[in-house]
Amino acid sequence: MPAGNWRRPEYYAVPGKTRAQAIAAEVGAVRTRVGLIDVGTLGKIEVHGPHAGEFLERVYTARYANLRIGMSRYGLMLDESGVVVDDGVVARLGAESFYFTTTTGNSATLFREFGRLATWWGLSVGLVNLTGHYCAFNLAGPDSRAVLAEHTALDLEDGAFPYLGIREGLIAGAPCRIMRVGFVGELGYEIHLPADYAVDVWRALRAPARAFSCRPSASRHSACCASRRAISSSVRTPTG
């Protein structure tokens, strides 16, 4: 199915099952076990500078100047008439440094718009487009923490890594940014990493996942293609 400038699996067909049955099985895998989906086509942008928080507050509806380092917030973008035009997750990496995502279809257009707005407002910020340089996976389900723990020394317990937290560390030897976000109602982690490491990390996560009955799926897109994160269910093949 089309997704902006990309094509993504709508669902993974299973011999002997209807489309609806295959999608239901994909959803069930994440609800009861664990799933992994490639979300590398999302827009991935950094903003740096003394006005970075103010810039984000002008672009999105939430507050970001008071966001604690190592935490994230959902971002909803409106136009001048109040119409929703995009959404994403905004994470604070440092005092003057943020990392945030956009929807797949709007990533290129929004990056150009961000640059125009920053210049128009006269804000002291720098923008970096990492969309083509970073890949991203969403690992979700009751067993997701156990799968991730096999490949990282990061402390994944609730006290050290709370909901909406972001941490940087190694997964299977690759430098990653891990956001504990949930779009499926289950425990979940969104893993962002340089594209050169993506296939190796994907395979590493899939190896122990087989013991948890992790199955290929893509029903997040088939169930709600208008909202990139309304329902994720997922294991899918990397899109590169």
Contacts in CASP RR format, 6 or more apart in sequence:
PFRMAT RR
TARGET T0000
AUTHOR 0000-0000-0000
METHOD contacts of the structure
MODEL  1
MPAGNWRRPEYYAVPGKTRAQAIAAEVGAVRTRVGLIDVGTLGKIEVHGP
HAGEFLERVYTARYANLRIGMSRYGLMLDESGVVVDDGVVARLGAESFYF
TTTTGNSATLFREFGRLATWWGLSVGLVNLTGHYCAFNLAGPDSRAVLAE
HTALDLEDGAFPYLGIREGLIAGAPCRIMRVGFVGELGYEIHLPADYAVD
VWRALRAPARAFSCRPSASRHSACCASRRAISSSVRTPTG
1 7 0 8 1.000
1 8 0 8 1.000
1 9 0 8 1.000
1 10 0 8 1.000
1 221 0 8 1.000
1 222 0 8 1.000
1 225 0 8 1.000
3 41 0 8 1.000
3 104 0 8 1.000
3 105 0 8 1.000
3 221 0 8 1.000
3 225 0 8 1.000
4 104 0 8 1.000
4 105 0 8 1.000
5 104 0 8 1.000
5 105 0 8 1.000
5 108 0 8 1.000
6 41 0 8 1.000
6 104 0 8 1.000
6 105 0 8 1.000
6 239 0 8 1.000
8 41 0 8 1.000
8 218 0 8 1.000
8 221 0 8 1.000
8 236 0 8 1.000
8 239 0 8 1.000
9 218 0 8 1.000
9 221 0 8 1.000
9 236 0 8 1.000
9 237 0 8 1.000
10 218 0 8 1.000
10 221 0 8 1.000
10 222 0 8 1.000
10 225 0 8 1.000
11 19 0 8 1.000
11 22 0 8 1.000
11 23 0 8 1.000
11 26 0 8 1.000
11 217 0 8 1.000
11 218 0 8 1.000
11 219 0 8 1.000
11 222 0 8 1.000
12 22 0 8 1.000
12 26 0 8 1.000
12 216 0 8 1.000
12 217 0 8 1.000
12 218 0 8 1.000
12 236 0 8 1.000
13 19 0 8 1.000
13 22 0 8 1.000
14 21 0 8 1.000
14 22 0 8 1.000
14 25 0 8 1.000
17 25 0 8 1.000
19 222 0 8 1.000
23 217 0 8 1.000
23 219 0 8 1.000
23 222 0 8 1.000
23 223 0 8 1.000
23 233 0 8 1.000
25 215 0 8 1.000
25 217 0 8 1.000
26 215 0 8 1.000
26 216 0 8 1.000
26 217 0 8 1.000
26 218 0 8 1.000
26 219 0 8 1.000
26 233 0 8 1.000
26 234 0 8 1.000
27 217 0 8 1.000
27 219 0 8 1.000
27 223 0 8 1.000
27 231 0 8 1.000
27 233 0 8 1.000
28 233 0 8 1.000
29 35 0 8 1.000
29 213 0 8 1.000
29 214 0 8 1.000
29 215 0 8 1.000
29 217 0 8 1.000
29 233 0 8 1.000
29 234 0 8 1.000
29 235 0 8 1.000
30 140 0 8 1.000
30 141 0 8 1.000
30 184 0 8 1.000
30 186 0 8 1.000
30 217 0 8 1.000
30 232 0 8 1.000
30 233 0 8 1.000
30 234 0 8 1.000
31 141 0 8 1.000
31 184 0 8 1.000
31 186 0 8 1.000
32 142 0 8 1.000
33 141 0 8 1.000
33 142 0 8 1.000
33 143 0 8 1.000
33 212 0 8 1.000
33 213 0 8 1.000
33 214 0 8 1.000
34 139 0 8 1.000
34 140 0 8 1.000
34 141 0 8 1.000
34 142 0 8 1.000
34 143 0 8 1.000
34 144 0 8 1.000
34 146 0 8 1.000
34 147 0 8 1.000
34 209 0 8 1.000
34 212 0 8 1.000
34 214 0 8 1.000
35 139 0 8 1.000
35 140 0 8 1.000
35 141 0 8 1.000
35 144 0 8 1.000
35 209 0 8 1.000
35 214 0 8 1.000
35 215 0 8 1.000
35 217 0 8 1.000
35 233 0 8 1.000
35 234 0 8 1.000
35 235 0 8 1.000
36 137 0 8 1.000
36 138 0 8 1.000
36 139 0 8 1.000
36 140 0 8 1.000
36 202 0 8 1.000
36 205 0 8 1.000
36 206 0 8 1.000
36 209 0 8 1.000
36 214 0 8 1.000
36 234 0 8 1.000
36 235 0 8 1.000
36 236 0 8 1.000
37 137 0 8 1.000
37 138 0 8 1.000
37 140 0 8 1.000
37 217 0 8 1.000
37 218 0 8 1.000
37 220 0 8 1.000
37 232 0 8 1.000
37 233 0 8 1.000
37 234 0 8 1.000
37 235 0 8 1.000
37 236 0 8 1.000
38 135 0 8 1.000
38 136 0 8 1.000
38 137 0 8 1.000
38 202 0 8 1.000
38 236 0 8 1.000
38 237 0 8 1.000
38 238 0 8 1.000
38 239 0 8 1.000
38 240 0 8 1.000
39 136 0 8 1.000
39 137 0 8 1.000
39 138 0 8 1.000
39 190 0 8 1.000
39 228 0 8 1.000
40 134 0 8 1.000
40 135 0 8 1.000
40 136 0 8 1.000
40 137 0 8 1.000
40 239 0 8 1.000
40 240 0 8 1.000
41 104 0 8 1.000
41 107 0 8 1.000
41 239 0 8 1.000
42 101 0 8 1.000
42 102 0 8 1.000
42 103 0 8 1.000
42 104 0 8 1.000
42 107 0 8 1.000
42 131 0 8 1.000
42 136 0 8 1.000
42 228 0 8 1.000
43 101 0 8 1.000
43 102 0 8 1.000
43 103 0 8 1.000
43 104 0 8 1.000
43 107 0 8 1.000
43 110 0 8 1.000
43 111 0 8 1.000
43 131 0 8 1.000
44 99 0 8 1.000
44 100 0 8 1.000
44 101 0 8 1.000
44 102 0 8 1.000
44 107 0 8 1.000
44 129 0 8 1.000
44 130 0 8 1.000
44 131 0 8 1.000
44 132 0 8 1.000
44 133 0 8 1.000
44 134 0 8 1.000
44 136 0 8 1.000
44 192 0 8 1.000
45 99 0 8 1.000
45 100 0 8 1.000
45 101 0 8 1.000
45 102 0 8 1.000
45 111 0 8 1.000
45 114 0 8 1.000
45 127 0 8 1.000
45 128 0 8 1.000
45 129 0 8 1.000
45 130 0 8 1.000
45 131 0 8 1.000
46 93 0 8 1.000
46 97 0 8 1.000
46 98 0 8 1.000
46 99 0 8 1.000
46 100 0 8 1.000
46 127 0 8 1.000
46 128 0 8 1.000
46 130 0 8 1.000
47 53 0 8 1.000
47 55 0 8 1.000
47 56 0 8 1.000
47 97 0 8 1.000
47 98 0 8 1.000
47 100 0 8 1.000
47 114 0 8 1.000
47 125 0 8 1.000
47 126 0 8 1.000
47 127 0 8 1.000
47 128 0 8 1.000
48 96 0 8 1.000
48 97 0 8 1.000
48 98 0 8 1.000
48 125 0 8 1.000
48 126 0 8 1.000
48 128 0 8 1.000
49 96 0 8 1.000
49 97 0 8 1.000
49 124 0 8 1.000
49 125 0 8 1.000
49 126 0 8 1.000
50 96 0 8 1.000
50 124 0 8 1.000
50 125 0 8 1.000
51 123 0 8 1.000
51 124 0 8 1.000
51 125 0 8 1.000
52 96 0 8 1.000
52 97 0 8 1.000
52 98 0 8 1.000
52 125 0 8 1.000
52 126 0 8 1.000
53 64 0 8 1.000
53 65 0 8 1.000
53 67 0 8 1.000
53 98 0 8 1.000
54 65 0 8 1.000
54 123 0 8 1.000
55 114 0 8 1.000
55 117 0 8 1.000
55 118 0 8 1.000
55 121 0 8 1.000
55 123 0 8 1.000
55 125 0 8 1.000
56 64 0 8 1.000
56 90 0 8 1.000
56 98 0 8 1.000
56 100 0 8 1.000
57 63 0 8 1.000
57 64 0 8 1.000
57 65 0 8 1.000
58 117 0 8 1.000
58 121 0 8 1.000
59 77 0 8 1.000
59 114 0 8 1.000
59 117 0 8 1.000
60 75 0 8 1.000
60 76 0 8 1.000
60 77 0 8 1.000
60 90 0 8 1.000
61 75 0 8 1.000
61 76 0 8 1.000
61 77 0 8 1.000
61 78 0 8 1.000
62 73 0 8 1.000
62 74 0 8 1.000
62 75 0 8 1.000
62 76 0 8 1.000
62 90 0 8 1.000
63 73 0 8 1.000
64 73 0 8 1.000
64 90 0 8 1.000
64 92 0 8 1.000
64 98 0 8 1.000
67 73 0 8 1.000
67 90 0 8 1.000
67 92 0 8 1.000
68 92 0 8 1.000
69 92 0 8 1.000
69 93 0 8 1.000
69 94 0 8 1.000
69 95 0 8 1.000
70 91 0 8 1.000
70 92 0 8 1.000
70 93 0 8 1.000
70 94 0 8 1.000
70 165 0 8 1.000
70 166 0 8 1.000
70 167 0 8 1.000
71 91 0 8 1.000
71 92 0 8 1.000
71 162 0 8 1.000
71 164 0 8 1.000
71 165 0 8 1.000
71 166 0 8 1.000
72 89 0 8 1.000
72 90 0 8 1.000
72 91 0 8 1.000
72 92 0 8 1.000
72 164 0 8 1.000
72 165 0 8 1.000
72 166 0 8 1.000
72 179 0 8 1.000
72 181 0 8 1.000
73 89 0 8 1.000
73 90 0 8 1.000
73 164 0 8 1.000
74 87 0 8 1.000
74 88 0 8 1.000
74 89 0 8 1.000
74 90 0 8 1.000
75 87 0 8 1.000
75 88 0 8 1.000
75 89 0 8 1.000
75 90 0 8 1.000
75 100 0 8 1.000
76 84 0 8 1.000
76 87 0 8 1.000
76 88 0 8 1.000
77 84 0 8 1.000
77 85 0 8 1.000
77 86 0 8 1.000
77 87 0 8 1.000
77 110 0 8 1.000
78 84 0 8 1.000
78 85 0 8 1.000
79 85 0 8 1.000
85 106 0 8 1.000
86 102 0 8 1.000
86 103 0 8 1.000
86 106 0 8 1.000
86 110 0 8 1.000
87 103 0 8 1.000
87 228 0 8 1.000
87 229 0 8 1.000
88 100 0 8 1.000
88 101 0 8 1.000
88 102 0 8 1.000
88 103 0 8 1.000
88 229 0 8 1.000
89 100 0 8 1.000
89 101 0 8 1.000
89 179 0 8 1.000
89 181 0 8 1.000
89 190 0 8 1.000
90 98 0 8 1.000
90 99 0 8 1.000
90 100 0 8 1.000
91 98 0 8 1.000
91 99 0 8 1.000
91 100 0 8 1.000
91 165 0 8 1.000
91 166 0 8 1.000
91 177 0 8 1.000
91 179 0 8 1.000
92 98 0 8 1.000
92 166 0 8 1.000
93 99 0 8 1.000
93 166 0 8 1.000
93 168 0 8 1.000
99 166 0 8 1.000
99 177 0 8 1.000
99 192 0 8 1.000
101 136 0 8 1.000
102 110 0 8 1.000
102 111 0 8 1.000
103 228 0 8 1.000
104 228 0 8 1.000
107 131 0 8 1.000
108 131 0 8 1.000
111 127 0 8 1.000
111 129 0 8 1.000
111 131 0 8 1.000
114 127 0 8 1.000
115 127 0 8 1.000
118 125 0 8 1.000
118 126 0 8 1.000
118 127 0 8 1.000
132 195 0 8 1.000
133 194 0 8 1.000
133 195 0 8 1.000
134 192 0 8 1.000
134 193 0 8 1.000
134 194 0 8 1.000
134 195 0 8 1.000
135 192 0 8 1.000
135 193 0 8 1.000
135 194 0 8 1.000
135 195 0 8 1.000
135 197 0 8 1.000
135 198 0 8 1.000
135 238 0 8 1.000
135 240 0 8 1.000
136 190 0 8 1.000
136 191 0 8 1.000
136 192 0 8 1.000
136 193 0 8 1.000
137 190 0 8 1.000
137 191 0 8 1.000
137 198 0 8 1.000
137 201 0 8 1.000
137 202 0 8 1.000
137 205 0 8 1.000
138 183 0 8 1.000
138 188 0 8 1.000
138 189 0 8 1.000
138 190 0 8 1.000
138 191 0 8 1.000
138 232 0 8 1.000
138 234 0 8 1.000
139 147 0 8 1.000
139 148 0 8 1.000
139 188 0 8 1.000
139 189 0 8 1.000
139 190 0 8 1.000
139 191 0 8 1.000
139 205 0 8 1.000
140 182 0 8 1.000
140 183 0 8 1.000
140 184 0 8 1.000
140 186 0 8 1.000
140 187 0 8 1.000
140 188 0 8 1.000
140 189 0 8 1.000
140 232 0 8 1.000
140 234 0 8 1.000
141 184 0 8 1.000
141 186 0 8 1.000
141 187 0 8 1.000
141 188 0 8 1.000
142 186 0 8 1.000
142 187 0 8 1.000
143 212 0 8 1.000
144 186 0 8 1.000
144 187 0 8 1.000
144 188 0 8 1.000
144 189 0 8 1.000
145 156 0 8 1.000
145 187 0 8 1.000
145 189 0 8 1.000
146 212 0 8 1.000
147 205 0 8 1.000
147 208 0 8 1.000
147 209 0 8 1.000
147 212 0 8 1.000
147 214 0 8 1.000
148 156 0 8 1.000
148 171 0 8 1.000
148 178 0 8 1.000
148 189 0 8 1.000
148 205 0 8 1.000
149 156 0 8 1.000
150 208 0 8 1.000
151 171 0 8 1.000
151 172 0 8 1.000
151 173 0 8 1.000
151 201 0 8 1.000
151 204 0 8 1.000
151 205 0 8 1.000
151 208 0 8 1.000
152 169 0 8 1.000
152 170 0 8 1.000
152 171 0 8 1.000
152 172 0 8 1.000
152 176 0 8 1.000
152 178 0 8 1.000
153 170 0 8 1.000
154 160 0 8 1.000
154 161 0 8 1.000
154 167 0 8 1.000
154 169 0 8 1.000
154 178 0 8 1.000
155 161 0 8 1.000
161 167 0 8 1.000
161 178 0 8 1.000
161 180 0 8 1.000
162 180 0 8 1.000
163 180 0 8 1.000
163 181 0 8 1.000
163 182 0 8 1.000
164 179 0 8 1.000
164 180 0 8 1.000
164 181 0 8 1.000
165 179 0 8 1.000
165 180 0 8 1.000
166 177 0 8 1.000
166 178 0 8 1.000
166 179 0 8 1.000
166 180 0 8 1.000
167 177 0 8 1.000
167 178 0 8 1.000
168 175 0 8 1.000
168 176 0 8 1.000
168 177 0 8 1.000
168 178 0 8 1.000
169 175 0 8 1.000
169 176 0 8 1.000
169 177 0 8 1.000
169 178 0 8 1.000
170 176 0 8 1.000
171 178 0 8 1.000
171 191 0 8 1.000
171 193 0 8 1.000
171 201 0 8 1.000
171 204 0 8 1.000
171 205 0 8 1.000
172 197 0 8 1.000
172 200 0 8 1.000
172 201 0 8 1.000
172 204 0 8 1.000
172 205 0 8 1.000
173 197 0 8 1.000
174 193 0 8 1.000
174 194 0 8 1.000
174 197 0 8 1.000
174 200 0 8 1.000
174 201 0 8 1.000
175 193 0 8 1.000
175 194 0 8 1.000
175 197 0 8 1.000
176 191 0 8 1.000
176 192 0 8 1.000
176 193 0 8 1.000
176 197 0 8 1.000
176 201 0 8 1.000
177 191 0 8 1.000
177 192 0 8 1.000
177 193 0 8 1.000
178 189 0 8 1.000
178 190 0 8 1.000
178 191 0 8 1.000
178 192 0 8 1.000
179 189 0 8 1.000
179 190 0 8 1.000
179 192 0 8 1.000
180 188 0 8 1.000
180 189 0 8 1.000
181 188 0 8 1.000
181 189 0 8 1.000
181 190 0 8 1.000
182 188 0 8 1.000
183 220 0 8 1.000
183 229 0 8 1.000
183 230 0 8 1.000
183 231 0 8 1.000
183 232 0 8 1.000
184 220 0 8 1.000
184 231 0 8 1.000
184 232 0 8 1.000
184 233 0 8 1.000
191 201 0 8 1.000
193 201 0 8 1.000
195 240 0 8 1.000
198 238 0 8 1.000
198 240 0 8 1.000
199 238 0 8 1.000
202 238 0 8 1.000
206 214 0 8 1.000
206 235 0 8 1.000
209 235 0 8 1.000
214 235 0 8 1.000
215 235 0 8 1.000
216 235 0 8 1.000
216 236 0 8 1.000
216 237 0 8 1.000
217 233 0 8 1.000
217 234 0 8 1.000
217 235 0 8 1.000
217 236 0 8 1.000
218 233 0 8 1.000
218 234 0 8 1.000
218 236 0 8 1.000
219 231 0 8 1.000
219 233 0 8 1.000
219 234 0 8 1.000
220 228 0 8 1.000
220 229 0 8 1.000
220 230 0 8 1.000
220 231 0 8 1.000
220 232 0 8 1.000
220 233 0 8 1.000
220 234 0 8 1.000
223 230 0 8 1.000
223 231 0 8 1.000
223 233 0 8 1.000
224 230 0 8 1.000
224 231 0 8 1.000
END
